[in-house]
Amino acid sequence: MERRTGGPELLTISWVGRDRLGDLPANRLGDGGQGVVYAVPDPPGKFAGEYLAYKEYLPSVRSDPDALYELVSFFDELGRTDRHDHSYLDKRLTWPTALVYTGARPTRALPSENPGTTVTGFLMQRITEEFELDSRRLGKVKPQDMAFLLNDDGFTGSLGLDVDDGRRLRLLIDLAAILNRLHRHHVTVGDLSPKNVLFMLDPSPKCLLIDCDSMRLAGRDVLPQVETDDWAVPEAAKATPASDTYKFGLIATRVFNRHQTSTDLTGLRNVSSALANLAERSRVSDPAARPPMAEWLRVLEQARAQLKQKPPAPPRQRRPQPGPQAAPQQQTVTQPNAGFRFPSPGANPPTPFPQPAAHPNQPNQPAQSAPYTPYAPYPAPQRRPSHPGLSAAGRAIVVVVALLVVAGVWLATTRYSPFGDTAAPGDSTSDSSLSSSPSPGSDSGSSSDTAVKSAPDPIDSPETPAEPVVVDRAEAPGATVDFSQVVDDPRARGVATMFAHFYGAVNERDYAKAMRRYDPHSKVVNIDSAKSREGWTRDMSTTRESDIALTALSDDGTYTLATVSFRSNQDPGYGPASDPEDTCDDWTITYQLTDTKGYRIFKAPREGVSYTSC
């Protein structure tokens, strides 16, 4: 339902009854010190078809429901008053989108005005796979946060991350642009650290900020502010534009010196002396003397332009560290600061750079677990108060479908037209166990709130040097996609990565993960139908793909068209419709892809599908 807010303009925000979110225990993603996160596979009302998670606060958590209401209302209003910023931020924040309640149906705007209604949490966007790291080295899928970049290139390369200085600059530019827009609208991040910033590299570097309910809007907090050791500001005032700048300066420094805790500016200075100077100014003790994010954005863009003009740098030598650095990640609850001011962009004179203050663990302070994320949980940094007391029809038809499914053209029964051109009428058998179900790689440990606090955990270093990253291949567990024929297309790596995860999931028999690669509106498989999913899984059960190559990319004004060739091996009876006894076939398929927060398979029209027997 939607309720109107107060104020001179009539605005609406969404309230959703907890009982409309489906079987929550079956879709639990993780828990932490603040509460529990659940997948919402069948969102109600206007949220139908969206990829959402529900964060439910623990009864013991001291939250401000009215402040949470204001967060939801703010972003709704931003969509009307500043569509450009709203569109930009919507792809880069896991912002609360609706209040979830129990009890009486709300009739007034603010939660505090509805005494019979209890706000239990909120809906938010779940982390999509573009922001996840699926590496054999890690053993399970993890959120791809910036802390992975605070390690030497040998380690990041061993994870399959190809992040040169140019890409690092582009990530910092995107993060600076996010912060600049948030500050312009009187929002501060507060607990800004690499574990709260996820990133994707393809088709272009982009950041995603998580734990958005911990951000401060116009001086008001939903939850008590926290800080992470080695990222804490020296001043008492927290969650201000100046404190965000301080922490951004540390991120920029450590992203280029490839270290979890160092403040050495050599790496940043090798890229741009102007950036190194800006990082110095960002860490001065006087908050008013720190540069605004708009200045950071300008200097970063200049550094990127200069970097393009430089000859390629020689490959970096791997540092002799035994493995990824596991920095201590203690976080401190701080007193909310209701009186901060957004400094004027003009009042930022450079001042001498002092050594950052040490932040030793304080004794006799109660521990508070980190918030969790809208994906599967991973070990999160511990948080602690800074002051005591404070506070994701016949056999011939059935057996031929396996390879056509890979073509994006499933034909489970005679009710399905080939190549996914029509829906399955009358098939409404649905449940909530499919693509939004918890990842098989998840565990139930403590995790952080809107995206997993998953920076590199301490793991054994490889005994041999990491293999070089192959620039024209996309890899995922179970499959590799060669995109050398289209490597100059900026979409190539992103599309190839999607197909690597799709085919890899098929090869690894992780069919729920494979189905997540279909657009929610695809007619190939009805992801809301248990019968449809079971048929899809059954008919894919003997298929294995190899020699996968992305050979062409184009668009038709509506879809991205991606041509893929591959070899498919399957059991007798599971071959193409015209040759069901084939056990090996070479396919060429042109898929229609959508691109809404990541590439997804819509279908493969009949005219774009061909094969020959091996």
C-alpha positions in Angstrom: 0.0 0.0 0.0 1.0 3.6 -0.3 0.4 6.4 2.2 0.7 10.1 1.8 3.3 12.1 3.8 2.8 15.4 5.4 4.3 18.7 4.3 3.3 21.2 1.7 3.5 18.6 -1.1 1.6 15.3 -1.0 4.3 12.6 -1.4 3.8 8.9 -1.2 5.9 6.2 0.2 5.3 2.5 0.2 4.3 0.5 3.3 4.3 -3.3 2.9 2.8 -5.8 5.3 5.3 -8.4 6.5 2.8 -11.1 5.8 3.0 -10.3 2.0 6.6 -11.1 1.7 6.2 -14.9 1.4 7.9 -17.7 3.3 10.7 -15.7 4.9 12.4 -18.5 6.9 12.9 -20.4 3.6 14.6 -17.4 2.0 16.9 -16.3 4.8 20.1 -14.8 3.5 22.0 -14.0 6.7 22.0 -12.3 10.1 24.1 -10.0 12.1 24.0 -7.8 15.1 21.3 -5.6 13.8 18.9 -8.2 12.4 18.2 -10.7 9.7 18.1 -10.3 5.9 15.7 -12.3 3.7 15.3 -12.7 -0.1 11.9 -11.6 -1.4 11.4 -13.8 -4.5 7.9 -12.6 -5.2 7.6 -8.9 -4.2 4.1 -7.6 -3.9 2.3 -4.7 -5.6 4.4 -2.2 -7.5 7.6 -4.0 -6.7 6.6 -7.2 -8.7 9.6 -8.4 -10.8 12.2 -6.5 -8.8 15.2 -8.2 -7.2 14.7 -7.3 -3.5 15.7 -8.2 0.0 14.1 -7.5 3.3 16.0 -6.4 6.3 14.3 -7.0 9.6 15.7 -5.3 12.7 16.1 -7.3 15.9 13.8 -6.1 18.7 16.9 -5.1 20.7 18.1 -2.7 18.0 17.6 0.9 18.8 16.4 2.3 15.5 14.3 5.4 14.7 11.4 4.4 12.4 10.5 8.1 11.6 14.1 8.6 10.4 13.8 5.5 8.3 10.6 6.9 6.9 12.4 10.0 5.9 15.1 8.0 4.1 12.4 6.3 2.0 10.6 9.5 1.4 13.7 11.4 0.5 14.6 9.0 -2.4 11.0 9.0 -3.7 11.0 12.8 -3.7 14.4 12.9 -5.4 12.9 11.0 -8.3 10.5 13.9 -8.8 12.8 16.8 -8.1 16.1 15.7 -9.5 15.7 12.9 -12.0 19.3 13.0 -13.1 20.8 12.4 -9.7 18.0 9.9 -8.8 18.8 7.8 -11.9 22.5 8.0 -11.2 22.2 7.0 -7.5 19.5 4.4 -8.0 22.1 2.2 -9.7 24.7 2.8 -7.0 22.9 2.5 -3.7 21.0 -0.2 -1.8 18.7 2.4 -0.5 15.6 1.6 1.6 12.6 1.6 -0.8 9.6 0.7 1.5 8.7 0.3 5.1 7.7 -3.2 6.3 5.2 -3.4 9.2 3.1 -5.6 11.4 -0.1 -4.8 13.2 -2.6 -2.2 12.2 -2.7 -0.8 8.6 -1.0 2.6 8.8 -3.3 5.6 8.3 -1.0 8.4 9.1 2.3 9.5 7.5 4.9 9.0 10.2 5.4 5.7 12.0 5.2 7.5 15.3 1.7 8.7 14.4 0.4 5.1 14.0 0.5 3.6 17.5 -1.0 0.3 16.4 1.6 -0.2 13.7 5.1 -1.6 14.2 7.9 -0.9 11.7 9.9 -4.1 11.5 12.4 -3.2 8.8 12.5 -2.2 5.1 12.8 -3.5 1.5 15.9 -2.7 -0.5 17.6 -3.8 -3.7 19.5 -7.1 -3.5 23.1 -7.2 -4.6 23.3 -8.5 -8.2 25.9 -10.8 -9.5 27.8 -8.0 -11.2 28.9 -7.0 -7.8 30.0 -10.4 -6.7 33.3 -12.2 -6.9 33.0 -15.8 -8.0 36.5 -17.2 -7.7 37.8 -20.7 -7.1 40.5 -19.2 -5.0 37.9 -18.0 -2.4 35.9 -21.2 -2.4 32.5 -19.4 -2.4 30.9 -16.4 -4.0 31.6 -13.1 -2.1 30.5 -9.6 -2.5 33.2 -7.8 -4.6 34.1 -5.0 -2.2 37.0 -2.5 -2.5 39.0 -4.2 0.3 40.0 -6.8 -2.3 41.9 -4.0 -4.1 43.9 -3.2 -1.0 46.3 -6.1 -1.8 49.1 -6.6 -4.2 48.5 -7.3 -7.8 49.6 -10.9 -7.5 46.8 -11.7 -5.1 44.1 -9.8 -7.0 45.2 -11.4 -10.2 44.9 -14.8 -8.6 41.2 -14.0 -8.0 40.7 -13.1 -11.6 40.6 -9.3 -11.0 42.3 -7.3 -13.6 42.4 -3.8 -12.0 45.1 -1.6 -13.4 45.7 2.0 -12.4 43.2 3.3 -15.1 40.4 1.1 -13.7 41.3 2.1 -10.1 41.0 5.8 -11.1 37.6 5.2 -12.8 36.3 3.5 -9.6 37.5 6.4 -7.5 35.8 8.8 -9.9 32.5 6.9 -9.7 32.8 6.8 -5.9 33.6 10.5 -5.7 30.6 11.3 -7.9 28.3 9.3 -5.7 29.6 11.1 -2.6 29.4 14.5 -4.3 25.7 13.9 -5.2 24.9 12.6 -1.7 26.5 15.6 -0.1 24.6 18.0 -2.4 21.4 16.5 -1.1 22.5 16.6 2.6 23.3 12.9 2.9 26.5 11.7 4.5 27.8 8.1 4.6 29.5 8.1 7.9 31.0 4.6 8.1 32.7 4.9 4.7 35.2 2.1 4.3 36.1 -0.4 1.5 33.9 -3.1 2.9 30.9 -0.8 2.5 31.8 -0.1 -1.2 31.2 -2.9 -3.7 32.4 -2.6 -7.3 32.0 -4.0 -10.8 34.5 -3.7 -13.6 32.5 -4.6 -16.7 31.1 -3.2 -18.9 32.5 -0.2 -17.1 33.8 0.4 -13.5 31.0 1.3 -11.1 30.6 1.4 -7.3 27.7 0.3 -5.1 27.3 1.6 -1.6 25.7 -0.6 1.0 24.4 -0.2 4.5 22.4 2.8 3.4 20.1 2.8 6.4 23.2 3.8 8.4 23.7 7.0 6.4 22.7 10.3 7.9 20.1 12.5 6.2 20.0 16.2 7.2 21.6 15.4 10.5 19.2 12.6 11.5 20.2 8.9 12.0 18.2 5.7 11.8 20.9 3.9 13.8 23.7 5.1 16.0 26.7 6.0 13.9 29.7 3.6 13.8 33.2 3.8 12.6 35.8 1.2 11.5 39.3 1.2 13.0 42.0 2.4 10.7 39.2 4.4 8.9 38.1 6.6 11.8 38.3 10.4 11.8 40.2 12.2 14.6 37.5 14.6 15.4 34.5 14.0 17.7 31.9 15.0 15.0 31.0 11.9 12.9 29.1 11.4 9.6 29.8 14.8 8.2 30.9 15.8 4.7 34.4 16.4 6.1 34.5 13.0 7.7 33.5 11.4 4.4 36.3 13.3 2.7 38.8 12.1 5.2 37.9 8.5 4.6 37.7 9.0 0.8 41.3 10.3 1.0 42.3 7.1 2.8 40.5 4.9 0.3 42.3 6.7 -2.6 45.7 6.3 -0.8 45.3 2.6 -0.1 43.7 1.7 -3.4 46.9 2.8 -5.1 49.4 1.7 -2.4 47.6 -1.7 -2.4 47.7 -2.0 1.3 45.0 -2.3 4.0 46.3 0.2 6.5 49.2 2.2 5.1 49.0 5.9 4.6 52.1 6.0 2.3 51.3 8.3 -0.6 53.9 7.0 -3.0 51.5 4.9 -5.1 49.1 7.7 -5.5 51.9 10.2 -6.2 53.1 7.9 -9.0 49.8 8.4 -10.7 49.3 12.1 -9.9 51.1 14.4 -7.6 47.9 16.6 -7.5 46.0 13.6 -6.2 48.6 12.9 -3.5 48.4 16.5 -2.4 44.6 16.3 -2.2 44.9 13.1 -0.1 47.1 15.0 2.3 44.6 17.8 2.6 41.8 15.3 3.1 43.5 14.0 6.3 44.2 17.3 8.0 43.0 17.6 11.6 40.8 20.6 10.8 37.6 19.3 9.2 36.9 22.7 7.7 40.2 22.7 5.8 39.5 19.4 3.9 38.6 19.7 0.2 35.0 19.0 -0.9 34.2 16.0 -3.0 33.6 18.3 -6.0 37.3 19.2 -5.9 38.3 15.5 -5.7 36.1 14.7 -8.7 37.8 17.4 -10.8 41.3 16.4 -9.9 40.5 12.7 -10.5 39.2 13.5 -14.0 42.3 15.4 -14.7 44.5 12.5 -13.5 42.6 10.1 -15.7 43.1 12.3 -18.8 46.8 12.5 -18.0 47.1 8.7 -17.5 45.6 8.1 -20.9 48.5 10.1 -22.4 51.2 8.1 -20.6 52.9 5.1 -22.2 51.9 1.7 -20.7 53.7 1.0 -17.4 55.7 -2.2 -17.1 54.0 -5.0 -15.2 54.1 -4.6 -11.5 56.3 -7.1 -9.5 54.4 -9.1 -7.0 55.2 -8.0 -3.5 56.6 -10.7 -1.2 53.7 -10.7 1.3 52.5 -14.1 2.2 48.9 -13.4 1.2 46.1 -10.9 1.5 46.3 -8.5 4.3 43.6 -8.9 6.9 43.4 -5.5 8.5 41.7 -5.2 11.9 38.1 -4.1 11.3 36.9 -2.8 14.6 34.1 -0.3 14.4 33.1 2.2 16.9 29.6 3.5 17.8 29.7 7.3 18.1 27.3 9.8 19.5 25.1 11.2 16.7 26.1 14.7 15.8 22.9 16.7 15.1 24.7 20.0 14.4 27.0 19.3 11.5 27.2 21.8 8.6 28.0 21.1 5.0 31.2 23.2 4.3 31.2 25.7 1.5 33.2 24.4 -1.5 35.3 27.6 -1.5 36.5 27.4 2.1 39.2 24.7 1.7 42.7 26.1 2.1 45.5 23.6 2.1 47.0 23.0 5.5 50.0 21.0 6.8 49.4 17.2 6.9 49.6 15.8 10.4 50.1 12.1 11.2 46.7 10.4 11.6 45.8 9.8 15.2 46.0 6.2 16.5 42.8 4.4 17.3 43.6 1.7 19.9 40.9 -0.5 21.1 39.4 0.9 24.2 38.8 -1.4 27.1 35.6 -1.9 29.0 33.4 -1.2 26.0 30.5 -3.5 25.0 30.9 -5.1 21.6 28.2 -4.6 18.9 28.1 -6.8 15.8 28.3 -5.3 12.3 25.1 -5.0 10.3 24.4 -7.7 7.7 23.8 -7.6 4.0 21.1 -8.3 1.4 23.1 -11.3 0.2 24.6 -14.3 1.9 26.5 -13.5 5.1 30.3 -13.4 5.5 32.4 -12.6 8.5 32.0 -9.0 9.3 34.1 -6.5 11.2 33.3 -6.2 14.8 31.8 -2.9 16.1 32.2 -1.4 19.5 30.8 1.7 21.2 33.2 4.7 21.4 31.5 5.8 24.7 30.1 3.5 27.4 26.3 3.4 27.3 25.9 4.6 23.6 24.6 3.1 21.4 19.8 -10.3 -1.1 3.3 -34.1 -25.0 5.3 -37.1 -25.7 8.9 -38.1 -25.0 10.1 -36.8 -28.3 9.2 -33.3 -27.4 10.4 -33.4 -23.8 13.8 -34.9 -24.5 14.8 -32.4 -27.2 14.7 -29.3 -25.1 17.9 -29.4 -23.3 20.1 -27.7 -25.8 17.3 -25.4 -26.8 17.2 -24.2 -23.3 20.8 -23.2 -23.5 19.8 -21.3 -26.6 17.3 -19.5 -24.4 14.4 -21.2 -26.2 12.9 -23.8 -23.8 10.0 -26.1 -24.9 9.0 -28.1 -21.8 5.6 -29.1 -23.1 3.4 -28.5 -26.2 2.1 -25.4 -24.4 5.4 -23.7 -25.0 6.2 -22.4 -28.4 9.8 -23.0 -29.6 12.3 -20.3 -29.0 10.4 -18.7 -26.2 8.0 -16.6 -28.4 5.0 -17.2 -26.2 4.2 -17.7 -22.5 2.9 -20.9 -21.0 -0.8 -20.1 -20.6 -2.4 -21.3 -17.5 0.8 -22.3 -15.7 0.5 -20.5 -12.4 2.0 -23.1 -10.1 4.3 -20.8 -8.3 6.4 -20.8 -5.2 9.3 -18.8 -3.9 12.3 -21.1 -4.1 14.0 -20.0 -7.4 16.4 -17.3 -8.3 16.1 -15.3 -5.2 16.8 -18.2 -3.0 20.0 -18.0 -0.9 23.2 -18.7 -2.7 24.5 -22.2 -2.3 27.8 -20.7 -1.3 26.4 -18.8 1.6 26.8 -19.5 5.3 25.1 -18.3 8.3 27.8 -16.3 10.0 27.6 -12.7 11.0 27.6 -10.3 8.2 27.2 -6.6 7.5 24.0 -5.0 6.4 23.2 -4.1 2.8 26.0 -5.9 1.2 28.3 -8.4 2.5 31.2 -7.2 4.5 33.4 -9.6 2.5 36.8 -8.0 2.0 39.5 -10.6 1.7 39.5 -12.9 4.7 42.8 -14.3 5.8 43.5 -17.2 3.5 46.7 -19.1 2.6 48.8 -17.5 -0.1 49.3 -19.5 -3.3 52.6 -21.3 -3.3 53.2 -20.2 -6.9 53.0 -16.8 -8.5 49.5 -15.9 -9.8 48.7 -16.6 -13.4 48.4 -13.4 -15.5 44.9 -12.2 -16.1 43.7 -13.0 -19.7 42.2 -9.9 -21.1 40.0 -11.5 -23.8 38.5 -14.3 -21.7 35.8 -14.2 -19.0 36.0 -17.0 -16.4 33.5 -18.3 -13.9 33.4 -21.7 -12.0 32.6 -24.3 -14.7 33.1 -22.2 -17.9 35.3 -19.8 -19.8 34.1 -17.6 -22.6 36.5 -16.3 -25.3 35.5 -12.9 -26.5 38.7 -12.1 -28.5 36.6 -11.5 -31.6 34.8 -8.6 -30.0 37.3 -7.5 -27.5 37.2 -3.9 -28.8 33.5 -3.6 -28.0 33.0 -2.0 -24.6 30.1 -4.4 -23.9 32.2 -7.5 -24.6 33.6 -8.3 -21.1 30.3 -7.7 -19.4 28.3 -9.9 -21.8 31.0 -12.6 -21.8 31.1 -12.6 -18.0 27.3 -13.1 -17.9 27.5 -16.0 -20.3 30.5 -17.5 -18.3 28.3 -17.5 -15.2 25.3 -18.9 -17.1 27.1 -21.8 -18.8 29.3 -22.4 -15.8 26.2 -22.8 -13.6 24.8 -25.3 -16.1 28.0 -27.2 -16.1 28.2 -27.1 -12.3 24.6 -28.2 -12.0 23.7 -25.1 -10.1 20.5 -24.6 -12.0 19.0 -21.9 -9.7 22.0 -19.8 -10.3 21.7 -20.4 -14.1 18.1 -19.3 -14.1 19.0 -16.0 -12.4 20.6 -15.1 -15.7 17.2 -14.9 -17.4 15.3 -11.7 -17.5 12.4 -11.8 -15.1 10.0 -11.2 -18.1 11.6 -13.9 -20.3 9.1 -16.5 -21.6 11.8 -19.2 -21.9 11.2 -20.4 -18.4 8.5 -19.2 -15.9 10.7 -18.5 -12.9 7.7 -18.1 -10.7 6.4 -21.6 -11.5 7.8 -24.6 -9.6 6.6 -26.9 -12.5 8.4 -24.8 -15.1 11.6 -24.7 -13.1 11.6 -28.4 -12.4 11.1 -29.1 -16.1 14.0 -26.8 -17.0 16.2 -28.4 -14.4 15.3 -32.0 -15.5 16.0 -31.3 -19.2 19.3 -29.6 -18.5 20.5 -32.4 -16.3 22.8 -34.1 -18.8 24.1 -31.1 -20.7 27.6 -29.8 -20.6 29.0 -26.9 -22.7 32.5 -26.2 -23.8 34.5 -24.2 -26.4 32.3 -21.2 -25.7 33.0 -18.0 -27.7 31.3 -14.7 -28.0 31.7 -13.9 -31.7 29.5 -10.8 -32.4 27.7 -8.0 -30.6 25.2 -5.5 -32.0 21.8 -4.1 -31.0 18.4 -3.8 -32.6 17.2 -0.7 -30.7 15.5 -2.8 -28.0 18.0 -5.6 -27.2 21.7 -6.2 -27.2 22.2 -9.0 -29.7 25.0 -11.4 -28.7 26.1 -14.3 -30.9 27.7 -17.2 -29.1 29.2 -20.5 -30.4 29.7 -23.5 -28.3 29.9 -27.3 -28.2 27.2 -29.2 -26.3 27.5 -32.8 -25.1 24.4 -34.6 -23.7 23.0 -38.0 -23.2 21.1 -39.8 -26.0 17.5 -38.5 -26.2 18.4 -35.0 -25.1 19.7 -33.7 -28.4 18.1 -31.1 -30.8 14.4 -31.5 -31.9 15.4 -32.9 -35.3 18.1 -35.2 -33.9 17.2 -36.1 -30.4 19.7 -39.0 -30.2 22.7 -36.7 -30.9 25.2 -36.6 -28.1 27.4 -33.9 -29.4 26.5 -30.7 -31.4 28.1 -27.4 -32.3 25.8 -24.5 -31.8 25.7 -20.9 -33.0 23.0 -18.8 -31.3 22.1 -15.1 -31.3 20.6 -14.1 -28.0 18.5 -11.1 -27.2 19.8 -9.6 -24.0 18.3 -7.0 -21.7 20.5 -4.7 -19.7 18.7 -3.6 -16.5 21.2 -3.5 -13.7 23.2 -6.2 -15.6 22.9 -8.2 -18.8 20.2 -10.9 -18.8 19.0 -13.4 -21.4 15.5 -12.6 -22.8 15.3 -15.2 -25.5 16.9 -16.5 -28.7 14.6 -16.1 -31.8 14.3 -19.1 -34.0 16.1 -17.5 -36.9 19.2 -16.9 -34.8 19.7 -20.6 -33.8 21.6 -23.2 -35.8 23.7 -26.3 -35.1 25.7 -29.1 -36.7 26.4 -32.6 -35.3 30.0 -33.0 -34.1 
